[in-house]
Amino acid sequence: MSTKASIKSAIESAVGTNYSSWRIGITDDGDTRKKQWKDAGENVDYWRCWQADSSQDARDLESYFINEKRMKGGTGGNLSSQTKYVYIF
């Protein structure tokens, strides 16, 4: 698992300054979600995924990058306590 600060830093390093070209999301299963996006025709070549310490941390990160940095994505979805994975592509 990774802390909220370390995931935020890793995302910022991976994305650079072009946030609007990237999508962020949260899930309870990173591998399954990646396959779903790929099957939907999305390019997941630059997929990255981290396990947050809590589902709240994952939701906070998703909200921050969507609302403050204007990454693609939407908040909501599966908000169970198992939804701890933050992904970008």
Secondary structure, DSSP 8 states (H G I E B T S, - for coil): -B-HHHHHHHHHHHHTT-GGG-BEEEES-HHHHHHHHHHTT---TT-EEEEBSSHHHHHHHHHHHHHTT--B--S-S--STT--EEEE-
